[in-house]
Amino acid sequence: MKFKLITFVFCVLLMATFVVAEIPSLKEVERGNCITLKQKYANSTYTNITTITYPNETEQLVNIAMSGSGGIWNYEFCNTNQLGDYEYCTRTDVDGVDTDVCIDFEVTPSGQGGNSNIVFSIFIILILLGMNLFGFFGKNIPLTILSGMALLFLGIYTINEGIIIYQDTLTNYLAYLFIGWGFTSAAWAILEQLDIL
């Protein structure tokens, strides 16, 4: 039995190393924080932000001048309350020719993103659930109590912070499921330990 469990854990770790490889992406920002929108044009005398598109596909027409000089332009954007992909478009005069360019960035609950963080989160969730189920069905009371409490705290954390880049109705349902199962299994194990059941 122990050999099968060790083999299973080894295979999961081996598969996780293949999935962790990721493609470079734009910088993520934590919800509610400001981000410096940047644009670089070597031979430009001005750069304006023309539109900002929010994750809910609302497009805001603006004509905001970016500050800077020497071809490096910046604008501090602080309206990052919605989770998801934002896009801002700029217009500038590159060598005297008006040019439009759009750039996007992502707002996440934690300011982190990428496949490696998602794989790590799923791995932690599966380990906690596996330990809890193993303890529950194997009648290992201390393991059931500890893993049940860990699932309870995981659920509370997930309600507040989401799972890396996701915080929506689905993650809330998962959080309530973690809380319910963690509380139920830990309570069952405590009652079993006290010989009340």
N, C-alpha and C positions, 0 to 999 in steps of 0.2 A: 504494500500500500504506500509506504514512504517513497519507494523508488518511482512509482507512478506519479506521485505528487511532485517530486523533484524534477522529473522529466517534463511534466506539464509546465512548471514554472520556467524551466530553462527554455522550452520552445516558445513561450509567450515573450520572454525577454529577447530572444533571437529575432522573432518577427517584429517586435517593436523597433529594433535598430534599423530594419529596412524601411519602415514606414516613416521614421523621423526625418529623413532627407526632405528638405523643403526648397522651394524656389524663392529667391529674394523678393520681398514685397515692400511697399511703401510703409513709412513709419505709422504706427498706430498711436492714438491718443486716448487717455482715460476720459470717460464721460464727465462733463462738467469742467474740464480743464481747458485752458487756452492753448492754441497751437499757432506757431508762426508760419504763415503761408509764405512760401518763397518762390521767387522766379529769377532766373539768371539769363541775362542777355548782354553780351559784350558791348554791342554798339547800339544801345537804346537810350533815349532821353527821357522816357516816361514808361510806366506800366500801370494799367488800371485793372482792377477786378471787375469784370462785366456781369457775371452771374455766379450764384452759389446754388447748387442743387443739394437738397437734404435727402436723407434716407427714405422718406415717405414720398419721394419724387416731386416734392414741392420745389419749384424753381423760383428763386428770388432774383429779380433784375436789380442790379446795383451798378453804380459807377464810382467806385472807391479808388482813389489814387493810392498806390503802394509807396511807401517811403524808401529811400535809399539813393544810391548813386553809384557810378562806376559799373553799371550793369548788374548790380545785385539789389533786388527789390524785396521788401518784406511788408507783411501786414499781420497784425495780431488779431486772430479770430477766436472768439470766446463762446459762441452760441453752439456748444457741442452737447446738448442735453439728450438728443436722440441717438440711439445706437444704430450703427450701420455705416454704409458708404456715403461719403460726401464728395462733391466735385466742385471745384472752382475753376472758372475760365478767366483768362486774362487777355488783354489786348495791349500790344506794345509796338513800337516802331523799330524794327530791326533793320539797320542800314537805311532808314527812311521809308521802309515799307511796313504798313500795318499788318501785324501777324496775330492770330488768335491761337491760344494753346490752352488745353484743359488738363488739370491734374486732379487726382482723387486721393483721399485718405480715409482711413477707417477709424470710427470711434467704438471702443469696446468697454465693457465694465471695468476691466483691470488695467487697460492701457497696453495689454499684451495681445499677441495674436500668433498665428502660425500653426502649422500642423503638429509640430513637436509638443507644444503646450496642450493641444487637444488630446493627443495620444497619451501624454503623461496623466492628464486628468481622468481619462477613461480607464487607464491602467490602475490608478489609485482607487477609483470607484469599484472596479471589478475585484480588486484585492480585498477591499473592505467587505463587499457583499459575499465574496467567496469565504472569507474567514468567518463571517457571521453565519452563513448557511452551514459551513463545516462544523462550527461549534454548536449550532442549534440542533441539527440532525444527529450529530455525534454525541450529544448530551455533555459537551464540554462547557460547563457553566462559566468559569472565569473568562474563557475566550468569547463566549456569547455576550457576556456583560460588557466587556471592553469594546468589542466590535460594534455592539448595539449602541453604546454611547458615542463611538466614533461616527457611526452613521447619523445619529441624532445631531451632532455638531456639524457634520457635513451638510445636512439638510438646512440647518440655520444659516450656515455660510452661503450656501447656494441661493437661498432666498434673497440675501442681502447683496451678494456680489455676482451672481450668475456663475456660469462655467466658462471661464476664460473669455471668449468672445461672444457668448450668448447669454442673454438675460431676457427671457420672454415667458409666455404662458407655459410652454413645454418644460422649461427649466424649473418653473415654480411647481408644476405637478410632480416632477421628479424629486424636488426638494421635500414636498409633503409626503411622498412615498418613502423617502429615506427617513424622515422624522418618524412616520408611523411605524415602519418596520423596525427601525432602531429602538424606539421606545417599547414596542410590543415584545421584541425578542429579549431586550435587557430586563424588562419587568418580569417576563416569564422565567428567565434564568434566576433572578433574585428570589422570586417566590418558590422556585424549585429548590434553591439552596436553603431556604428557610423551612423547607418541608411543608409548605402551606398547600401545594398542589398535590 
